[in-house]
Amino acid sequence: MKRFLLYLVAWLVAWLSLQAHVVVINDSVQTTVEQIVATGLPLVLVETVDAVEPTCDYVSAPPGAWGMSITNATKVPGRLCIYKGDTILAYDSGEYDGRSHGMTIKLRGNTSAYRDKKPYKIKLETSDDLLMRDDPDCYERDWLLVTDDQLKALSGFMLGQVLGMQWTPAFRYVNLVINDNYRGVYMLIESIKRNPYSRIDVSRSGMLCEADAYWWNADVYIKSRLDAHYGYTFKYPSDEGLSEADLNYFRDYLGAFEASLSQDNYEQYIDVTSFARWCLAQDILGAWDSGGTNRYYSRYDREQDTPLVMPCLWDFDSNEMNYSNWSRCHVEHFSRLFNNPNQTFRLEYIKQWFRVLPTLRQQMKQLFTDFRYSNQYRGMYNSVLMNNHRWGTTISFMLAVSNRDKWYDNRLPILQKLIDSLRLSCDVNIDGSVDVADVNTAINCMLGQNAPDVIPAACDVNQDDAVDVTDVNFIIDAMLGR
C-alpha cells in the first residue's frame, strides 16, 4: 500500500509539472506539454545545456560542383525525453554527462537545412530504440528528426515496402519541442547506417556509400569517373575508419563498377533486381531531382562475387514533379544500363513493373486508407493547427494524404505507356524476343498453369484484364510478323 501511495504521489507531481510546463508556439500563442501530449502524437522534448541552439555555417558549391549545404554544424549536448499517450514519460536519456547519459543534437541536411523548419540529427550517449519497439536489435545511437509536411516521405517509404526494397527505415510522426519552443510535427526516423540486425546489413569488411552531389562538403570522398558533379561519400566505414588501403580498394572497385555500366559485364558488379526496383520507384514517384535523390549503395563484403546493392529509397522532396516523362534519375543515371547491349537490366526493370502492376494501385490505396485511420494520423490532425501557427503555413495533412494517393491514379497510366516503349510487344516472358516460348507461356497462363516465373500482367497483351485466346492470337501474329 505504501509503495502504491508513493507511486501515486510521484505520478501526480509529474502530471502537475506537465500542466505547468509552458511551451511557446509563437509570439502570441502558448501551450503546455500536457496539451501537446493530448493531441495523441508522441512528444519529443529536447532540453539543451544552457538552452544553447544548434548552429551551422551555410556554404555553396565550389566552381564545377552543384548545390548548397552546411558546415561546422555544432553538436549541442542535452537531454531528450519522449512523452507518449497515457504514459507520462516513455523515454528519458537523462542529463548529459558525456559518457552514458544524455544526447547531442545538431542540424543536418543540405538544401533542407536552409528552410525555417530545420532537420536535426540526434546522437544518444547510450543506444536505445526511440521508436520503442521492445526489441534490443533496434537499439542505436543515431536518429533523425526530419520534416515531411506534404507526406512525400510517407508515400515514398510505403512504395519502397510494396516494391520490396531491401530496407525501409522505421519511423513515427511526433511533435518536437526544443528548449520550450515548439518546432512542429516531425518524422522521427532511423538513419541510414550499418546495423546487420535492424538497418542495413553489411559485414565489417563491407561498404555503405552514397553517390553524392555534395561530395565537396565531405572530409573523405572518392570522385566519380563518370560525372565530375558526383563523388562517393561513406556511411560505413566511417571517415575515421577508412584507411588509405581501404580508400584505394574502394576507388578501384567503384571505378570498375562505373566502367561496367557501359559494358556487358555489369552483372558482375550490381544486384540487378535492387537497381531495377530503385529506378522503378523514381519513375513511379516522378522524381525531378537527380542530384538530391540519394543513391545509396551497399556491398556486404569484399568477396569477388558480392555485388553492389541499392538497399533503400531516401529523400523524396522532388517527388511528383515529373508528370509525363521518365524521372531524371532514369535518364541521367540509368541510361547506360537501359541502352546496354546486355539486356538483363532493362528486362528486369520491365519484369519488376509487371509483377507489381496488378496490385500496386490497390496496395498503395490500402496503405493510405490504413494511415488515415491510424492513431498517428489522428495525432497529426490534432497537431496541424499548432504546426501552422508556429511556421505561418496553411498545410493540411488531410489534403496531403489525398494528394499523395491521387498521384498514383494519374501517374501509373502514363508510366505504363513509357514502359511499353521499352519492350517488344507480345514478349510476354520478357526475354527480349517473341517466339514459341511466349505462345506457350500465354497458353499456360490462360489455363492457370503458371510457372513461378510467369507474369500474368505481361501475358495480358491487349490489357483487358484477362488472359485468353485473343492474347494468344496476338502473340502468334507478332511471332509470324503479321
Secondary structure by P-SEA (a helix, b strand, c coil): caaaaaaaaaaaaaaaaaaaccccccccccccaaaaaacccccbbbbcccbbbbbbbbbbbcccbbbbbccccccccbbbbbbcccccccccccccccccccbbbbbbbccccccccccbbbbbcccccccccccccccccbbbbbbcccaaaaaaaaaaaaacccbbbbbbbbbbbccccccccccccccccccccccccccccccccccccccccccbbbbbcccccbbbbbcccccccccaaaaaaaaaaaaaaaaaccccccccccaaaaaaaaaaaaaaaccccccccbbbbbbccccccbbbbbccccccccccccccccccccccccccccccccaaaaaaaaaaaaaacccaaaaaaaaaaaaaacaaaaaaaacaaaaaaaccccccaaaaaaaaaacccccaaaaaaaaaaacccccccccccccaaaaaaaaaaaacccccccccccccccccccccaaaaaaaaaaaacc
